[in-house]
Amino acid sequence: MKKLLFLSLIIAGLSWVSTSVQAITIVFGPNAQEVKDRYAGSILIEDNHFGKNYWYLEPASQERYLLKSGVSVSLLLDQFGQDISNKDLNKIPTNTSSPADYNFTYKMRGHFLIQTEAGGQAWYVNPLDNLRYAISDGRDGLATLQKLGLDISPEKLTAIPITQNFNFMTSDTNPQIDFSTYDTLKSILKDNYYKRDEIKDSDLFYGSLKGMASSLSDPYTEFFTPQGKTEFDNWLDSSVEGIGAVVDSKDGQLFIVSPLENSPAYRADLQPGDQILKVNDTIIKGYSMETSLRLIRGPQDTSVKLEIYRPSTDKTWTVEIIREKISIPSVTGKILDNNIVYFKINIFSQDVPQLFSSLQKQLIDSNTRGIIVDLRNNPGGYTSSALNLADFWLPANELLLEENYPDKVMDYNSQGPETMSIPTVILVNEGTASASEIFTLALKAHQNNLKIVGHQSFGKGTGQTLEQFVDGSAIKYTIFEWFDPTGTSVEGKGITPDYIVDNKDNYDWQLQQAKTLLK
């Protein structure tokens, strides 16, 4: 399970109108009274897409109660337990060979009985076999009842009302869910939606999974359909056809995190923070990331029209961009004047340490005066790649990163043994995020001769993992928050450079400042 720290996707919809419509819909299902009479007093097993639920159908009210835990059983016994003497209890058999008063047994079917002359021992009369079973208070009693459960279809379960007795509910902050509603809703749409012939089961299914992921209100947790997963893989492999910009989404608004160098987006002067309002006259606010990207991407040599809003200047304009095949080299390097070696890292793909090692051997020698690592517009990538790259500068056993999970804390130390003591400058800007910030702060904590130049970085202090399913779909979700070696989080804050420098007049003053520091 690989850990990923990055910002959304490289861009390579649908228009809807809300109207008020009144209609009357009649949905036919199982006869509710027949279902309640048939299962009265039973323990019902609801086997849904998310696991199993166990319900008790109280015979008098014919409402169902969720057996969520041992506490549920205790509440059930308190509310519905009926006192019974030993004489009457003995009329109900405990096994098929026991003597029984079948008229009395039938009357007690589905009830909980409290044996008053035996210290309050509780019993349940199972309607399925007309036998009584001893019920312990709590978890053991729940296990007994679960073994006596009877399977029921979602359609039939829906016909049985859920109790509104909130004294029975075990948690007001986490209300019980009737999972049969999922299948019921699906059936309603497929039977009654006015364009039901156009409904695809896959669209309903994947749409519900997207909704589940988005309900967390975490911009970095996202469900991918099989097609969306393929597009995501293309991004990590650094090859896609589109405009060449890293984007993210917040509150339903797509915005530029960073344009890739020499890409169509870069040449169109798109900048970090620019919001994309329309794609070919389609308003995309509220669209999923996947839908928005599908509209923006397209074959090379085709055009796409974007309406852009720049909050920093409060200006809105439209730009037409010709799409290209975007091939992003993970790492490039060259020698600048005064024997300064310059590395540009566009994304922390898995091969970055290997590629860097090869370039290092070609470019760095005894005459090297300094190193510039350009992480501007680098949205991140694999955590392991960033940590392995830091090993080139740091000795072994230096703390690089702390990851806090729900149930554990993990520290990562440098592995060494190679150490470059050459003065180094790191370039950052608003598009420097995630794994790029991890690398920068790991070096900053342990390198006295390290300087940071540019603009405040993005500030992303959480990490995600990607799990793929057998159908090709996948979920990217947040599993930890991370802290630098000093115990500081960058979430929402970013990294403040040692030298804040603006680029202007079409000149790279940030790079110039880095070279000046290394002279």
KETI-67025 format. One record per atom (N, C-alpha, C): residue in three letters; x negated, z, y. Coordinates in steps of 0.1 Angstrom, whole numbers, plus 5000, padded with zeros to 4 digits. Layout:
KETI-67025
ALAXZY ...
END
This chain:
KETI-67025
MET499150004988 MET500050005000 MET499150005012 LYS499049895019 LYS498149875031 LYS498849935043 LYS498049995051 LYS498550055064 LYS498149955075 LEU499149935084 LEU499049835094 LEU499349895108 LEU498449865117 LEU498749905131 LEU498649775140 PHE499849735145 PHE499849615152 PHE501149615161 LEU501249515169 LEU502449495177 LEU503049355174 SER504149365166 SER505049255164 SER504349125160 LEU504849015165 LEU504548885160 LEU504048785170 ILE503348675166 ILE502948565174 ILE504148465174 ILE504548425186 ILE505648335187 ILE505248195184 ALA505548145177 ALA505148005175 ALA505647915185 GLY518848145173 GLY519548235180 GLY520948195180 LEU521148255183 LEU522548235182 LEU523248285195 SER524248215200 SER524948255212 SER526248315208 TRP526648425213 TRP527948485209 TRP528748525222 VAL530048525220 VAL530948565231 VAL531848675225 SER531948785232 SER532848895228 SER534248875235 THR535248875227 THR536548865232 THR537448965226 SER538548995232 SER539449095228 SER540649025220 VAL540749055207 VAL541748985199 VAL542549095192 GLN543849075192 GLN544749175184 GLN545149095172 ALA545149165161 ALA545549105148 ALA546049215139 ILE546849185129 ILE547249275119 ILE546749225106 THR546049305099 THR545449265086 THR546049355075 ILE546449305064 ILE546949385053 ILE546049355041 VAL545449465036 VAL544449455025 VAL545149515013 PHE545149445002 PHE545849494990 PHE544749554981 GLY544949664975 GLY544049724966 GLY544749804955 PRO544049884948 PRO544649964937 PRO545850054943 ASN546850074935 ASN547950164939 ASN547350304940 ALA547350354953 ALA546650484956 ALA547150604947 GLN548550614947 GLN549050724940 GLN548750724925 GLU548750604919 GLU548450594905 GLU547050634902 VAL546150594911 VAL544750634910 VAL544550784911 LYS545250844921 LYS545050994922 LYS545651074911 ASP546851024906 ASP547451084894 ASP546551074882 ARG545950954880 ARG545150924868 ARG543851014868 TYR543251044879 TYR541951114880 TYR542151254885 ALA543251304887 ALA543451444893 ALA542751544885 GLY541951624892 GLY541151734886 GLY539851694880 SER539551564880 SER538351514873 SER537051524883 ILE535951524876 ILE534651504883 ILE534351354883 LEU534251284894 LEU534151144895 LEU532751104899 ILE532251004892 ILE530850954895 ILE530950824903 GLU530450824915 GLU530350704923 GLU528950654922 ASP528750534915 ASP527450474914 ASP527350364924 ASN526650394935 ASN526650294946 ASN525250234948 HIS525050154958 HIS523750094960 HIS522650194963 PHE522950314967 PHE521950404972 PHE521750524962 GLY522450524950 GLY522350624941 GLY523650674936 LYS523750794931 LYS525050844925 LYS525550964934 ASN526850964936 ASN527551074942 ASN528551134932 TYR528751264933 TYR529651324924 TYR530751394932 TRP532051364929 TRP533151414936 TRP534151494927 TYR534751594933 TYR535751664926 TYR537151624932 LEU538051584924 LEU539351544929 LEU540351664927 GLU540551744937 GLU541351864936 GLU542751824933 PRO543351874922 PRO544651824917 PRO545851854926 ALA545851964934 ALA547051994942 ALA547051904954 SER546051904962 SER545951824974 SER545651674971 GLN545051644960 GLN544651514956 GLN543651454966 GLU542851544972 GLU541751494980 GLU540451524973 ARG539351444976 ARG538151454969 ARG537051534978 TYR536251604971 TYR535251694977 TYR533851654971 LEU532851634979 LEU531551584975 LEU530751704969 LEU530251694957 LEU529451794951 LEU527951764955 LYS527551804966 LYS526251764972 LYS525151844966 SER525451974964 SER524352074960 SER525052194953 GLY524152284949 GLY524752414944 GLY525552484953 VAL525252464966 VAL526152534977 VAL527552474976 SER527652344973 SER529052284972 SER529852354961 VAL529152384950 VAL529852444939 VAL530352584942 SER529452654949 SER529852794954 SER531052784963 LEU531052694972 LEU532252684981 LEU533452634974 LEU533252554964 LEU534352504956 LEU535052624948 LEU534252704942 LEU534752824935 LEU535452924944 ASP534852944956 ASP535453034966 ASP536852984970 GLN536952854972 GLN538152804978 GLN539252774968 PHE538852734956 PHE539852684946 PHE539852764933 GLY538952864932 GLY538952944920 GLY540253034918 GLN540953024907 GLN542153104904 GLN541853214894 ASP542253334898 ASP542053444889 ASP542853424876 ILE542253464865 ILE542853454852 ILE542453574843 SER543353624835 SER543053734826 SER542453674813 ASN541853764805 ASN541253724793 ASN542353664783 LYS543553724784 LYS544653684775 LYS544953544778 ASP545153504791 ASP545553364794 ASP544353274792 LEU543153324795 LEU542053234794 LEU541853194779 ASN542053284770 ASN541853254756 ASN542853144750 LYS543853114758 LYS544753004754 LYS544152864756 ILE543052864763 ILE542352734766 ILE541152724757 PRO541052624749 PRO539952614739 PRO538652594746 THR537552634739 THR536152604743 THR535552494735 ASN536152464723 ASN535752354715 ASN536952304707 THR536752204700 THR537952134693 THR538452224682 SER537752314677 SER538252394665 SER538852524670 SER538852554683 SER539352684688 SER540952674689 PRO541652784686 PRO543052784688 PRO543452764703 ALA544552694705 ALA544852664719 ALA546352664721 ASP546752694733 ASP548152684738 ASP548152554747 TYR548552444741 TYR548352314747 TYR549152294759 ASN550352354760 ASN551152344772 ASN550552414784 PHE549952534781 PHE549252614792 PHE547952534796 THR547252484785 THR546052414788 THR546252294797 TYR547352224794 TYR547652104802 TYR547952144816 LYS548652254818 LYS548952304832 LYS547652334840 MET546652384833 MET545452424839 MET544352314841 ARG544652194836 ARG543652084836 ARG543152064850 GLY541852054851 GLY541252014864 GLY541052134874 HIS541452254869 HIS541352374878 HIS540052454875 PHE539652534885 PHE538552634883 PHE539252764882 LEU538852844871 LEU539352974868 LEU538353074869 ILE538653194874 ILE537753304876 ILE538253414866 GLN537453444857 GLN537753544846 GLN537653684852 THR538753754856 THR538653874863 THR538153994855 GLU538353984842 GLU537954094833 GLU536554084827 ALA535753984833 ALA534453954827 ALA533453934839 GLY533554014849 GLY532554014860 GLY532653884868 GLY533853814868 GLY533953704876 GLY533353574871 GLN533253564858 GLN532753434852 GLN533753324855 ALA533153214860 ALA533953094864 ALA534052994852 TRP535152924852 TRP535352824841 TRP536052694848 TYR535752584842 TYR536352454846 TYR537052394834 VAL538352354836 VAL539052294825 VAL539052144827 ASN538252074818 ASN538051934819 ASN539251854815 PRO539851774824 PRO541051694820 PRO540651584809 LEU539451554807 LEU539051444798 LEU539251484783 ASP538851614780 ASP538951664767 ASP539751784765 ASN540351844776 ASN541151964776 ASN540452084771 LEU539152094773 LEU538352204770 LEU537852274783 ARG537552404781 ARG537052484793 ARG535552494792 TYR534852494803 TYR533352494804 TYR532952604814 ALA532052694809 ALA531552794818 ALA530752734830 ILE531052774842 ILE530352724854 ILE529652834861 SER528252814862 SER527452914869 SER527652884884 ASP527352984892 ASP527352974906 ASP526152904911 GLY526252794918 GLY525052724923 GLY524552604915 ARG523252584915 ARG522652464910 ARG522952434895 ASP522952544887 ASP523252524872 ASP524752474870 GLY525552534879 GLY526952494878 GLY527152344881 LEU526352304891 LEU526452164895 LEU526052074884 ALA524952114877 ALA524452034866 ALA525452024855 THR526152134852 THR527252124842 THR528352034846 LEU528852034858 LEU529851954863 LEU529451804863 GLN528251774866 GLN527751644866 GLN527751574852 LYS527451664842 LYS527551614828 LYS528951574824 LEU529951634831 LEU531351604827 LEU531951494836 GLY531151424844 GLY531651324853 GLY532151204846 LEU533051144853 LEU533751024848 LEU533450904858 ASP533050794853 ASP532750684862 ASP534050624868 ILE533850584881 ILE535050524888 ILE534550414897 SER535350304898 SER534950194906 SER535050224921 PRO534250154929 PRO534350174944 PRO535750154949 GLU536450054944 GLU537850014949 GLU538750134946 LYS538650194934 LYS539550304931 LYS539250424939 LEU537950454941 LEU537550574948 LEU538050564963 THR538050444968 THR538450434982 THR539950474984 ALA540750464973 ALA542150494974 ALA542350644974 ILE541250724972 ILE541450874972 ILE540850924985 PRO541651004993 PRO541151045006 PRO540051155005 ILE539151155015 ILE538151255016 ILE538651375023 THR538351495018 THR538851615025 THR538351625039 GLN539251675048 GLN538951705062 GLN538651855064 ASN538551925053 ASN538252075054 ASN536852095058 PHE536452115071 PHE535152125075 PHE534452255071 ASN535252355067 ASN534652475061 ASN533852445049 PHE534252345042 PHE533652305029 PHE532352225031 MET532352155043 MET531152065045 MET529952155047 THR528852115040 THR527652195040 THR526752175053 SER526952065060 SER526152035072 SER526951955082 ASP527252015093 ASP527951935104 ASP527151835110 THR525751855110 THR524851755117 THR524551645108 ASN524951645095 ASN524651535086 ASN525951515078 PRO526851445084 PRO528151435077 PRO528051355064 GLN529051385055 GLN529051315042 GLN529451165044 ILE528851085036 ILE529150935037 ILE529850885025 ASP530850815027 ASP531550745016 ASP530950605014 PHE530050595004 PHE529250475002 PHE530150364997 SER531350394991 SER532250284987 SER532650204998 THR532550255010 THR532950175022 THR532150045023 TYR530950045018 TYR530049925019 TYR530749815011 ASP531049844998 ASP531649734990 ASP533049694996 THR533749795001 THR535149765006 THR535049675018 LEU534049705027 LEU533949615039 LEU533549475035 LYS532649465026 LYS532149335021 LYS533349255016 SER534249325008 SER535349255002 SER536349215013 ILE536549295023 ILE537449265034 ILE536949135042 LEU535649135045 LEU535149015052 LEU535248895044 LYS534948905031 LYS534948785023 LYS536348735020 ASP537348825020 ASP538748785017 ASP539448745030 ASN539148805041 ASN540048795053 ASN539448735065 TYR538048725066 TYR537448675078 TYR537848525080 TYR538148485092 TYR538748355095 TYR537848245091 LYS536548265089 LYS535648155084 LYS535048205071 ARG535848255062 ARG535348325050 ARG534548225042 ASP534848095042 ASP534147995034 ASP532647985038 GLU532348025051 GLU531048015056 GLU530148135053 ILE530848235048 ILE530048365046 ILE529148355033 LYS527948395035 LYS526948395024 LYS526648545020 ASP526748565008 ASP526448705003 ASP525048755008 SER524048655008 SER522748695012 SER522648735027 ASP523548665035 ASP523548705050 ASP524148845052 LEU525248875044 LEU525849005045 LEU524849115041 PHE524149085030 PHE523249185024 PHE522049205033 TYR521349105037 TYR520149125045 TYR520549175059 GLY521749135064 GLY522149185077 GLY522349335077 SER522849385065 SER523049535064 SER521749605064 LEU520749545057 LEU519449605056 LEU518749605070 LYS518849495077 LYS518349495091 LYS518949605099 GLY520249625098 GLY520949725105 GLY520449865102 MET520149885089 MET519650015084 MET518250045091 ALA517449945091 ALA516049965097 ALA516249985112 SER517049915119 SER517149925133 SER517850055138 SER518650115129 SER519350235132 SER518350355136 LEU517050345131 LEU516050445134 LEU515650445149 SER515950335156 SER515550315170 SER514050325171 ASP513350275161 ASP511850275162 ASP511450125163 PRO510850085174 PRO510549945176 PRO509549885166 TYR508949975158 TYR507949925149 TYR508449925135 THR509649975132 THR510249965119 THR511149845119 GLU510949755109 GLU511649625109 GLU511849575095 PHE512949525092 PHE513249465079 PHE513049315080 PHE512349255070 PHE512149105070 PHE512949045058 THR513648935061 THR514248855051 THR513048785044 PRO513248725032 PRO512148645026 PRO511548545036 GLN512348475044 GLN511748385054 GLN510948455065 GLY511548565069 GLY510848645079 GLY509548705074 LYS509448745062 LYS508248795056 LYS507148685055 THR507548565052 THR506648445052 THR506048425066 GLU506948435076 GLU506448415090 GLU505548525094 PHE505848645089 PHE504948765092 PHE503548745086 ASP503548695073 ASP502248665066 ASP501448565074 ASN502148465079 ASN501448365087 ASN500748425099 TRP501448525105 TRP500748585117 TRP499548665112 LEU499648735101 LEU498448815097 LEU497348725092 ASP497748605087 ASP496748505083 ASP496148425095 SER496748455107 SER496248395119 SER496448245120 SER497648195115 SER497948055115 SER499448035117 VAL499847965128 VAL501247945130 VAL501447835140 GLU502547775140 GLU502847675150 GLU503747735161 GLY503347735173 GLY504147795184 GLY503447785197 ILE503747895205 ILE503147895219 ILE501847985219 GLY501648065209 GLY500448145209 GLY500448265217 ALA501448355215 ALA501548485222 ALA501948595213 VAL501348715215 VAL501848825207 VAL502948885215 VAL504048915208 VAL505248965215 VAL505749095208 ASP506549165215 ASP507249285210 ASP508649295215 SER509449385210 SER510849395215 SER511049545217 LYS511749575228 LYS512149705232 LYS513549705238 ASP514449785233 ASP515849785238 ASP516449645238 GLY516149565228 GLY516749435227 GLY516149335236 GLN515049365243 GLN514349275252 GLN513049235247 LEU512849095245 LEU511549045240 LEU510549035252 PHE509349085250 PHE508349075261 PHE506949035255 ILE506148975264 ILE504848935260 ILE503849065259 VAL503249075248 VAL502149185247 VAL500849125252 SER500549005247 SER499348935251 SER499348785247 PRO498948695256 PRO498848555252 PRO497448545245 LEU497348455236 LEU496148435229 LEU495248345237 GLU493948365237 GLU493048295246 GLU493148145242 ASN493248065253 ASN493247915252 ASN494447865244 SER495547945243 SER496747905237 SER497647835247 PRO498747775243 PRO499747715253 PRO500247825262 ALA500547945256 ALA501048055265 ALA500048105275 TYR498748105271 TYR497648145280 TYR497548045291 ARG497647915288 ARG497447805298 ARG498747805307 ALA499847855302 ALA501047855311 ALA501047985319 ASP500048065319 ASP499848185327 ASP500848295324 LEU501248295311 LEU502148415307 LEU501148535306 GLN501748645310 GLN500848765311 GLN501548885304 PRO500748985300 PRO501349105293 PRO502449165302 GLY503549195296 GLY504649255303 GLY505749155307 ASP505449025307 ASP506448925310 ASP507548935300 GLN508748925305 GLN509948935296 GLN510448785294 ILE510848755282 ILE511448625279 ILE512948645279 LEU513648585289 LEU515048605290 LEU515848495283 LYS515448375283 LYS516148265277 LYS515148175269 VAL515648115259 VAL514948015251 VAL515847895250 ASN515347785257 ASN516247665257 ASN517647695262 ASP517747765272 ASP519047805279 ASP519847905270 THR519347955259 THR520048055251 THR519548195255 ILE520448285260 ILE520048415263 ILE519748495250 ILE518548555249 ILE518148615237 ILE518148765237 LYS518548825248 LYS518648975249 LYS519549025238 GLY519149125231 GLY519949175220 GLY519749105206 TYR519048995206 TYR518748925194 TYR517649005186 SER517648985173 SER516649045165 SER515348975168 MET514249035165 MET512948975166 MET512848845159 GLU513248855146 GLU513148735137 GLU513948615143 THR515148635148 THR515948525154 THR515348475166 SER514848555175 SER514148515187 SER512948425184 LEU512148475175 LEU510948405172 LEU511248265166 ARG512248265158 ARG512648135152 ARG513048035162 LEU513648075173 LEU514047985184 LEU512747945192 ILE511848035194 ILE510647995202 ILE509647915194 ARG509447945182 ARG508547865174 ARG509047725171 GLY508147645166 GLY508547505162 GLY507347425160 PRO507547295155 PRO506447205151 PRO505547175163 GLN504347155161 GLN503347125171 GLN503846995178 ASP503446985191 ASP503746865199 ASP505246865203 THR506046965200 THR507446975205 THR507447075217 SER508447065225 SER508447155237 SER509547265235 VAL509347375242 VAL510347485243 VAL510347525257 LYS511547555262 LYS511747595276 LYS512047745276 LEU511247825284 LEU511447965285 LEU511748005299 GLU512748095300 GLU512948165313 GLU512248295313 ILE511348325322 ILE510448435322 ILE510748525334 TYR510748655332 TYR510848755343 TYR509648845343 ARG508948855354 ARG507748935355 ARG508149055364 PRO508249175357 PRO508649295365 PRO507649335376 SER506349305374 SER505349345384 SER505549275398 THR506149155397 THR506449085410 THR507849065412 ASP508749105403 ASP510149085404 ASP510548935406 LYS509848855399 LYS510148705400 LYS510548655386 THR511448555387 THR511948485375 THR511748335377 TRP511248275366 TRP511048125367 TRP511148065353 THR511247935352 THR511347865339 THR510147785337 VAL509547785325 VAL508347715322 VAL508647635309 GLU508147515308 GLU508247435296 GLU506847425289 ILE506847465277 ILE505547475270 ILE505547385257 ILE504447315255 ILE504347225244 ILE503647315233 ARG504347325221 ARG503847395210 ARG502647335204 GLU501847425198 GLU500647375191 GLU500447445178 LYS499547395170 LYS499147465158 LYS498147575162 ILE498547705161 ILE497747815166 ILE496947865154 SER495647845155 SER494647895145 SER493847995152 ILE493848115148 ILE493248225155 ILE492048275147 PRO490848245152 PRO489648305145 PRO489648455147 SER489448535136 SER489448675138 SER488348725147 VAL487148665145 VAL485948715152 VAL485148585156 THR484748585168 THR483748485173 THR482648565180 GLY481448495181 GLY480348565187 GLY479348455194 LYS478648505204 LYS477648415211 LYS476748505219 ILE475648445223 ILE474648515231 ILE474848465245 LEU474948565254 LEU475148545268 LEU473748555275 ASP473748535288 ASP472448555295 ASP471948695294 ASN470548705296 ASN469848835295 ASN469948895281 ASN470148815271 ASN470148865257 ASN471248965254 ILE472348935260 ILE473549015257 ILE474348945247 VAL474749015236 VAL475548955226 VAL477048985228 TYR477848885227 TYR479348895230 TYR480148865218 PHE480948965214 PHE481848945203 PHE483348945208 LYS484048845204 LYS485548845207 LYS486248865194 ILE487048975193 ILE487849015181 ILE489348995185 ASN489948895179 ASN491348865183 ASN492348945176 ILE492048985163 ILE492949065155 ILE492149125144 PHE492549245140 PHE491849315130 PHE492449275116 SER492149155112 SER492449105099 SER491449175089 GLN491749155076 GLN490949225066 GLN489549175065 ASP489249055070 ASP487948995069 ASP487049025081 VAL487549095090 VAL486749125103 VAL485449185100 PRO485249295092 PRO483949355090 PRO482949255083 GLN483449175074 GLN482549075067 GLN482148975077 LEU483048915085 LEU482748815095 LEU481748875106 PHE482048995110 PHE481149055120 PHE479749075114 SER479649115102 SER478349135096 SER477549005096 SER478148895093 SER477448765093 SER477048735107 LEU477948745117 LEU477548715130 LEU476448805136 GLN476548935132 GLN475549025137 GLN474148985132 LYS474048945120 LYS472748905115 LYS472148785122 GLN473148695126 GLN472748575133 GLN472348595148 LEU473048695154 LEU472948705169 LEU472148825174 ILE472048925166 ILE471349055171 ILE469949065166 ASP469049085175 ASP467649105170 ASP466949205179 SER465749215179 SER464949315186 SER465049295201 ASN465449165205 ASN465449135220 ASN466849165226 THR467849205218 THR469149225223 THR469249345232 ARG469749315244 ARG469749425254 ARG471049505254 GLY472149445249 GLY473449505249 GLY474449425241 ILE475549495238 ILE476649425231 ILE477949445239 ILE478749335240 ILE480049335245 ILE481049305234 VAL482049395232 VAL483049375223 VAL484349355230 ASP484949235230 ASP486049195238 ASP487349215229 LEU488149325232 LEU489349355225 LEU490549325234 ARG490349255245 ARG491549215253 ARG492549135246 ASN493749165247 ASN494849095240 ASN494749105225 ASN494049205219 ASN494049225205 ASN495149325201 PRO496149275194 PRO497349365191 PRO497149465180 GLY495949455173 GLY495749545162 GLY495549475149 GLY496049535138 GLY495949485125 GLY495749595115 TYR494849575105 TYR494649675095 TYR493749785099 THR494249905097 THR493550025101 THR492150025094 SER492049995081 SER490749995074 SER489749905080 SER490249785085 SER489349695092 SER488749755104 ALA489549825113 ALA488949885125 ALA487949995121 LEU488350075111 LEU487450185107 LEU486150135102 ASN486150025093 ASN484949965087 ASN484049905098 LEU484749855108 LEU483949795119 LEU483149905127 ALA483850015129 ALA483150125136 ALA481950175129 ASP481950155115 ASP480750205108 ASP479450135112 PHE479550015118 PHE478349945122 PHE477650015133 TRP478350095141 TRP477750175152 TRP477450315149 LEU478150375139 LEU478150525138 LEU477450565125 PRO476750675125 PRO476250735113 PRO477350785104 ALA476950825092 ALA477950875082 ALA478551005086 ASN479751035082 ASN480451165083 ASN480851195097 GLU481051095106 GLU481651125119 GLU483151105118 LEU483951195124 LEU485351185123 LEU485851065132 LEU486550975126 LEU487050855133 LEU488550865137 LEU489350925128 LEU490750915129 LEU491451025121 GLU492551075127 GLU493351175120 GLU494751115119 GLU495351105107 GLU496651055105 GLU497651165100 ASN498751185107 ASN499651295104 ASN500851225097 TYR501151265085 TYR502251215077 TYR503251335076 PRO504451305071 PRO505451405070 PRO505051525062 ASP504151505052 ASP503851605042 ASP502351635041 LYS501551565049 LYS500051585048 LYS499351535060 VAL498051565062 VAL497251525072 VAL495951465066 MET495651345070 MET494451275064 MET493451245075 ASP492151285072 ASP491051255081 ASP490251145076 TYR489651055084 TYR488850945080 TYR487450955088 ASN486450955080 ASN485050965085 ASN484350835084 SER483350815092 SER482450695091 SER481650705078 GLN481350585072 GLN480650585060 GLN479150555061 GLY478750495073 GLY477350455074 GLY476850365063 PRO475550355061 PRO474550425068 PRO473950345080 GLU474450215082 GLU473950135093 GLU474350185106 THR473450195116 THR473750245129 THR473150155140 MET473950095149 MET473450025160 MET473450115172 SER472250135177 SER472150225189 SER472050145202 ILE472450015201 ILE472349925213 ILE473449965222 PRO473249965235 PRO474249995245 PRO475449895243 THR476649945244 THR477849865241 THR478849885252 VAL479549775255 VAL480749785264 VAL481949725257 ILE483049785258 ILE484249735252 ILE485249695263 LEU485749575262 LEU486749525272 LEU488149545266 VAL489049605274 VAL490349625270 VAL491349585281 ASN492649565278 ASN493649545288 ASN494949585282 GLU496049545289 GLU497449585285 GLU497749535271 GLY497149435266 GLY497349375253 GLY496549435242 THR495649535245 THR494849605235 THR495649715229 ALA495849705216 ALA496849805210 ALA496449845196 SER496949955192 SER496950005178 SER495550015172 ALA495249925162 ALA493949935155 ALA492849915165 SER493049835176 SER492049815186 SER491749945194 GLU492850025196 GLU492650145203 GLU491950255194 ILE492250245181 ILE491550335171 ILE490050305172 PHE489650175171 PHE488250145171 PHE487550195184 THR488250165195 THR487650205208 THR487450355209 LEU488450425206 LEU488350575207 LEU487350635197 ALA487250575185 ALA486250625175 ALA484850615181 LEU484550495187 LEU483250475193 LEU483050565205 LYS484050575213 LYS483950655226 LYS483650805223 ALA484150855212 ALA483950995209 ALA482551025204 HIS481850925199 HIS480450945193 HIS479350865199 GLN479650785209 GLN478550695215 GLN478450735230 ASN477350795233 ASN477050835247 ASN476850705256 ASN476350605250 ASN476050485258 ASN477150375258 LEU478350425254 LEU479450325253 LEU480250335267 LYS480650215272 LYS481450205284 LYS482650125281 ILE483750155287 ILE485050075286 ILE485350015299 VAL485649885299 VAL485949815311 VAL487249735310 GLY488049735321 GLY489249645321 GLY490449715326 HIS491549705319 HIS492849775323 HIS493249865313 GLN494249955316 GLN494850055307 GLN495349975295 SER495050035283 SER495449965270 SER496949995268 PHE497449935257 PHE498949935255 PHE499450085252 GLY498850155243 GLY499250285239 GLY500250295228 LYS499650265216 LYS500550275204 LYS499950365194 GLY500550485192 GLY499950595185 GLY500550615171 THR501250515165 THR501850525152 THR501250415143 GLY501450435130 GLY500950335120 GLY502050305111 GLN502050185106 GLN503150135097 GLN502550085084 THR503450075074 THR503050015061 THR504049915058 LEU503749825049 LEU504549705046 LEU504849715031 GLU506149715027 GLU506449715013 GLU507349595010 GLN506949515000 GLN507649394997 GLN508549414985 PHE509749354984 PHE510649364973 PHE510549234965 VAL511249244953 VAL511049134943 VAL511649004948 ASP512649014958 ASP513248884963 ASP512448824974 GLY511248884978 GLY510448834988 GLY510748895002 SER511748975003 SER512049045016 SER511049165016 ALA511049235028 ALA510049345030 ALA510549435041 ILE510049555041 ILE510249655051 ILE508949695057 LYS508849685070 LYS507649745077 LYS508149865084 TYR507649985081 TYR508150105087 TYR507050205090 THR507350285100 THR506350385105 THR506250505095 ILE504950535091 ILE504750635082 ILE503850755087 PHE503150725098 PHE502350835104 PHE502050815119 GLU501650915125 GLU501150915139 GLU499650945138 TRP498950885147 TRP497450905146 TRP496950965159 PHE495751035157 PHE495051105168 PHE493551065167 ASP492951055179 ASP491551025179 ASP490751145176 PRO489351125175 PRO488551245171 PRO488651365179 THR489151355191 THR489351475200 THR490751535198 GLY491551475189 GLY492951525187 GLY493951475197 THR493651365204 THR494451305214 THR495251185209 SER496551175213 SER497351055210 SER497450965222 VAL497450835219 VAL497550735229 VAL498950685231 GLU499950735223 GLU501250695223 GLU501850695238 GLY502250575242 GLY502850565256 GLY501950585267 LYS500650615264 LYS499650635275 LYS498550535275 GLY498050495264 GLY496950405263 GLY495550465266 ILE494550385267 ILE493150425270 ILE492850385285 THR492350485292 THR491950455306 THR490550415306 PRO490150295311 PRO488850245311 PRO487950335320 ASP486650335317 ASP485650395326 ASP485550315339 TYR485750185338 TYR485750095350 TYR487050015350 ILE487850035359 ILE489149955361 ILE488849835369 VAL488949715364 VAL488549595371 VAL489649495369 ASP490049425380 ASP491049325380 ASP490349185380 ASN490949095372 ASN490448955372 ASN491248885383 LYS490648805391 LYS491248735402 LYS490448605405 ASP491148515412 ASP490548395417 ASP489948315405 ASN490748325394 ASN490348245381 ASN488948285377 TYR488548405379 TYR487248445374 TYR487348575366 ASP486548585355 ASP486548695346 ASP485648805352 TRP486248885361 TRP485448995367 TRP485149105357 GLN486049125348 GLN485849225338 GLN484649195329 LEU484549075325 LEU483349035317 LEU482049045326 GLN482249015338 GLN481049025347 GLN480649165349 GLN481549255350 GLN481249405351 GLN480549455339 ALA481049405327 ALA480349445314 ALA478949395314 LYS478649275318 LYS477249225318 LYS476449305328 THR477049335340 THR476249415350 THR475849545344 LEU476749615337 LEU476349745331 LEU475249735320 LEU475049625315 LEU474149605304 LEU472749545309 LYS472649515321 LYS471449455326 LYS470349565327 
END
